[in-house]
């Protein structure tokens, strides 16, 4: 398994993550703004119909995907230097839903998954703000997204993003600090720093998810830890 992780991820977190697969330290230059330039969820959008990748992803990562036999589809729109062009691929796609701001998102995400229900939101950085658990419930750091999911009768736990660190910004988002593979949820940081810790532990346990805290420091937004099966 390849694990795409921001090259700026704390070293202690990288060291613990190595036990679960081959870490690919992800970084880009001159494409988008520095705070998110190494965030995988800015360039990669996993969907049930395949992995969708920004066309201006650095060539070395296309080569890496090919070398590991990971199929992908190039989107039409490039990632840009600032919002909203920086959020083209930051959509969350599950087996049931596409959660995105359709006004800014790469159109092939929906085109390749036409049978999924689209939940239209105002937030552009959806995947940073939203995490889908295996039982169909969600962790959300955006109240607007939470409201729309609740209206559909879905279970949602709000996690205040103010405790999530992101260099250059007042805060990051909880989803961007996490990565989910099957029934294991990786968190880049210690939940002791999150006011909703007890709620998160109970909520994820109810979803049959095992929590793995990658280091003891503050929860850090690393643009989602993207795990790709080889």
C-alpha positions in Angstrom: 0.0 0.0 0.0 1.2 3.5 -0.8 0.6 6.2 1.8 0.6 9.7 0.4 1.5 12.1 3.2 2.4 15.7 3.2 6.2 16.0 3.3 5.8 18.5 6.2 4.0 15.9 8.3 5.7 15.7 11.8 8.5 13.2 11.7 7.1 11.2 14.7 3.9 10.7 12.7 5.7 9.5 9.6 7.7 7.1 11.7 4.5 5.5 13.1 2.8 5.5 9.8 5.6 3.5 8.2 4.4 0.3 9.9 1.3 0.4 7.7 2.7 0.8 4.2 5.2 2.6 2.0 5.2 6.4 2.7 5.3 8.7 -0.3 6.3 12.2 1.0 4.2 14.4 -1.1 5.1 18.0 -2.2 4.7 20.4 -5.1 6.1 23.7 -6.0 4.7 26.6 -7.9 1.2 25.1 -8.4 -0.8 26.3 -5.4 -0.1 28.2 -2.1 2.5 26.9 0.3 0.2 25.9 3.2 -1.5 23.2 1.0 1.1 22.6 -1.6 1.9 19.2 -0.1 -1.7 18.2 0.6 -2.7 15.0 -1.3 -6.4 15.9 -1.2 -5.8 18.9 -3.4 -4.6 16.7 -6.2 -6.2 13.3 -5.7 -9.9 12.4 -5.5 -10.6 8.7 -4.8 -14.1 7.6 -6.1 -15.9 4.3 -6.5 -15.3 4.5 -10.2 -11.6 5.2 -9.9 -8.9 7.6 -8.7 -9.2 11.0 -10.3 -6.0 13.1 -10.4 -5.3 16.7 -11.3 -3.6 17.0 -14.7 -0.9 19.2 -13.4 0.3 16.8 -10.7 4.1 16.7 -10.9 5.2 14.0 -13.4 7.1 12.0 -10.8 3.9 11.1 -9.1 2.2 9.9 -12.3 5.3 7.7 -12.8 4.9 6.4 -9.3 1.3 5.5 -9.8 2.1 3.7 -13.1 5.0 1.8 -11.5 2.7 0.5 -8.8 -0.1 -0.5 -11.1 -2.5 2.1 -9.7 -5.0 3.1 -12.4 -6.2 6.7 -12.5 -8.1 9.2 -14.6 -6.8 12.7 -15.3 -9.2 15.5 -14.7 -9.6 18.4 -17.1 -9.1 21.3 -14.7 -5.7 22.0 -13.3 -5.1 22.9 -9.6 -4.5 26.6 -9.4 -2.6 29.0 -7.2 -5.5 30.2 -5.1 -9.1 29.4 -4.1 -11.4 28.3 -5.8 -8.9 26.8 -8.3 -7.1 25.1 -5.4 -10.2 23.2 -4.4 -11.1 21.5 -7.7 -10.4 18.0 -6.5 -11.3 18.4 -2.8 -14.6 16.5 -3.1 -15.7 13.6 -0.9 -17.1 10.6 -2.8 -18.6 7.6 -1.0 -20.6 4.6 -2.3 -23.7 6.7 -2.0 -22.9 10.4 -2.2 -20.8 13.0 -3.9 -20.4 15.9 -1.5 -19.0 18.9 -3.3 -19.4 22.5 -4.4 -20.4 21.9 -8.0 -19.6 25.5 -9.0 -15.9 24.9 -8.6 -15.3 21.2 -8.7 -13.8 19.1 -11.5 -16.7 18.0 -13.6 -15.4 14.5 -14.3 -15.9 13.6 -10.6 -19.6 13.6 -11.2 -19.5 12.4 -14.8 -17.7 9.2 -13.7 -20.1 8.6 -10.8 -23.4 9.6 -12.4 -25.6 7.3 -10.2 -24.4 8.8 -6.9 -26.6 11.4 -5.2 -24.9 14.8 -5.2 -25.0 16.8 -2.0 -24.3 20.4 -3.0 -22.5 22.5 -0.4 -21.0 26.0 -0.3 -17.7 24.9 1.2 -15.1 24.3 -1.4 -12.7 22.3 0.7 -15.1 19.5 1.4 -12.7 16.6 1.9 -10.6 18.7 4.4 -13.8 19.2 6.4 -15.6 15.9 6.0 -14.7 12.3 6.8 -17.0 9.3 5.9 -16.9 6.3 8.2 -17.7 2.7 7.1 -21.1 2.6 8.7 -22.3 5.6 6.7 -21.8 8.2 9.4 -19.6 11.3 9.1 -17.2 13.5 11.0 -17.6 17.1 9.9 -15.7 20.4 10.6 -18.1 22.6 8.7 -21.5 23.4 10.1 -23.2 24.0 6.8 -22.1 20.5 5.6 -23.3 19.0 8.8 -26.7 20.6 8.5 -27.2 19.3 4.9 -26.2 15.8 6.0 -28.5 15.8 9.0 -31.4 16.9 6.7 -30.9 13.6 4.9 -31.2 11.6 8.1 -27.4 10.9 8.3 -25.4 10.6 11.5 -22.9 13.4 11.8 -20.5 14.5 14.6 -19.2 18.0 14.4 -15.6 18.5 15.4 -14.6 22.1 16.0 -11.7 22.8 13.7 -10.2 25.6 15.9 -7.9 23.1 17.6 -6.4 21.8 14.3 -3.1 23.3 13.3 -2.2 24.5 9.8 0.8 26.6 9.3 0.0 30.0 7.8 -3.7 29.9 8.9 -5.6 30.4 12.1 -6.6 26.7 12.0 -7.0 23.7 9.6 -9.7 21.1 9.5 -10.2 17.8 11.2 -10.8 15.7 8.1 -7.5 17.0 6.7 -5.7 15.6 9.7 -7.0 12.1 9.1 -6.8 9.1 6.8 -9.1 6.1 6.7 -8.3 2.6 5.3 -10.9 0.0 5.8 -11.7 0.1 9.6 -8.6 2.0 10.7 -8.7 5.8 11.2 -5.3 7.5 11.4 -5.2 10.9 13.1 -2.2 13.1 12.7 -2.0 14.2 16.3 -3.2 13.4 19.8 -7.0 13.5 20.5 -6.2 14.8 23.9 -5.9 18.2 22.2 -9.4 17.9 20.8 -12.4 19.0 23.0 -14.6 16.4 21.4 -12.2 13.6 22.1 -14.7 11.4 24.1 -17.4 12.0 21.5 -15.0 11.0 18.7 -13.9 7.9 20.5 -17.6 6.8 21.1 -18.7 7.8 17.6 -15.9 5.9 15.8 -16.3 2.9 18.1 -20.0 2.7 17.1 -18.8 2.7 13.4 -16.5 -0.2 14.1 -13.4 2.0 13.6 -10.1 1.7 15.3 -8.3 5.0 16.1 -4.6 5.3 15.6 -3.0 8.5 16.9 0.2 9.1 15.0 1.9 11.3 17.5 1.1 13.1 20.7 1.3 16.7 19.5 -1.5 19.0 18.4 -3.8 17.6 15.6 -2.3 18.8 12.4 -4.0 19.3 9.0 -1.8 17.4 6.4 -4.4 17.5 3.6 -5.7 14.0 4.3 -3.5 10.9 4.5 -4.4 9.2 1.2 -3.9 5.4 1.2 -3.7 3.7 -2.2 -3.8 -0.1 -2.5 -1.2 -1.5 -4.9 
